[in-house]
Amino acid sequence: MGKIYNHLCYEDRVKIELLHSQGKSIRSVAKVLRRSPNTISYELKHLKVSGEYLAKKASVKAYQKRYYAQTTSNRIDRSKALRAYVDDKLDLAWSPGEIAGSTGLPTSPVDAVSKRTIYRYVRLYALQHKLYFRGKPKRRKAMYHRSLLGERKWIEERILLDEPGHWELDFIVSSYSKAVLLVAVDTLSKKTRIELLADRRKKTVAKGLKRLFAGLEVKTILTDNDIAFKHWSYFESLLGAPFYFCHPYHSWEKGLVENTNKWIRHFVPKKTDLQTVTNKKIVQILTYLNDRPRQILEYKTANQVYLDRLTINA
């Protein structure tokens, strides 16, 4: 069985920043994180900003590198003529193989492109619903349509400052009822907030967001492409803060809240009907998450760091 490679998460980069600032060698850092020394070497060499390695800036830079590697490496995306040609043939129910074959003809108006490249383009822009199989149209579920690309603000546009108020947002759901847990985590202090919602309708989510962030600093919000956030512009005006989105199928881009959800699941297992979660249980979870000393916070609590930084930035 081959090795399984995982991207470094934000907390990994915080450890690298701390150990590197203490003068630890690349090999000793790699041993602590159980990573290859080449991985740590790459981080420190290529993800520095202005000659300094900082976890937050390194994470943003890594996201940008991966995103642009996906988009700019696709020949179709780089050529307007080729992109228009492929889009037109997809609308005519041509398969990627047929389109690739036609681009190789002497009379083709565009340069030749491979079937594999066309499939990659289809996945990149969630155009699976345009593919036809065995002569019958079959719509494939797409997380979003390309028309939304120019409307939403994506993660690489988000600027994280060294201050509280930059939140990651996510839902914990259950198959037993429509009830959900709305979870928000502050990227600097790791302070967590949880709201139990009866469903994910616009009005319910709007009221939940107001309760969730009542009395808190809200500078930016990062979330995924959940259908509940299709009203993101309304939520922006409600909270007075911009919403940014992870790329489809890139849940690791909001790794902080995803990791927090794993801790919450220790208190609320997956087979729990979320409608039965009590306020007492939520208080218990928040006490554990916000009032225990954490290594990543130099053994301060999330509540301490949040209040301390609010005072410093006041």
MOJO-V271808 format. One record per backbone hydrogen bond with DSSP energy under -0.5 kcal/mol. CO is the residue of the C=O (numbers start at 0). NH is the residue of the N-H. Records with the same first field share a line. If there is no record, write none. Layout:
CO = NH, NH
//
This chain:
2 = 4
8 = 12
9 = 13
10 = 14
11 = 15
12 = 16
13 = 17
14 = 18
15 = 19
16 = 20
17 = 21
18 = 23
19 = 22
24 = 28
25 = 29
26 = 30
27 = 31
28 = 32
29 = 33, 34
35 = 38, 39
36 = 40
37 = 41
38 = 42
39 = 43
40 = 44
41 = 45
42 = 46
48 = 51
51 = 48, 53
53 = 57
54 = 58
55 = 59
56 = 60
57 = 61
58 = 62
59 = 63
60 = 64
61 = 65
62 = 66
63 = 67
64 = 68
65 = 69
66 = 70
67 = 71
68 = 72
70 = 73
72 = 74
73 = 77
74 = 78
75 = 78
77 = 79
78 = 82
79 = 83
80 = 84
81 = 85
82 = 86
83 = 87
84 = 88
85 = 89
86 = 90
87 = 91
88 = 93
89 = 92
94 = 98
95 = 99
96 = 100
97 = 101
98 = 102
99 = 103
100 = 103
101 = 104
104 = 107
113 = 117
114 = 118
115 = 119
116 = 120
117 = 121
118 = 122
119 = 123
120 = 124
121 = 126
122 = 125
126 = 129
127 = 130
130 = 137
132 = 135
135 = 132
144 = 147
145 = 148
147 = 150, 151
151 = 153
152 = 244
153 = 156
154 = 157
157 = 159
158 = 160
160 = 162
164 = 166, 218, 219
165 = 186
166 = 221
167 = 184
169 = 182
170 = 172
171 = 180
179 = 181, 196
180 = 171, 182
181 = 194
182 = 169
183 = 192
184 = 167
185 = 189
190 = 185
192 = 183
194 = 181, 196
196 = 179
200 = 204
201 = 205
202 = 206
203 = 207
204 = 208
205 = 209
206 = 210
207 = 211
208 = 212
210 = 213
212 = 215
218 = 241
219 = 166
220 = 243
221 = 168
222 = 245
225 = 228
226 = 229
227 = 230
228 = 231
230 = 233, 234
231 = 235
232 = 236
233 = 237
234 = 238
235 = 239, 240
241 = 220
243 = 222
244 = 154
246 = 249
249 = 252
250 = 253
251 = 254
253 = 257
254 = 258
255 = 259
256 = 260
257 = 261
258 = 262
259 = 263
260 = 264
262 = 265, 266
263 = 266, 267
268 = 271
271 = 273
272 = 275
273 = 276
277 = 281
278 = 282
279 = 283
280 = 284
281 = 285
282 = 286
283 = 287
284 = 288
285 = 289
286 = 290
289 = 302
293 = 296, 298, 299
294 = 297
296 = 299
299 = 293
300 = 304
301 = 305
302 = 306
303 = 307
304 = 308
305 = 309
306 = 310
307 = 311
308 = 312
309 = 313
//
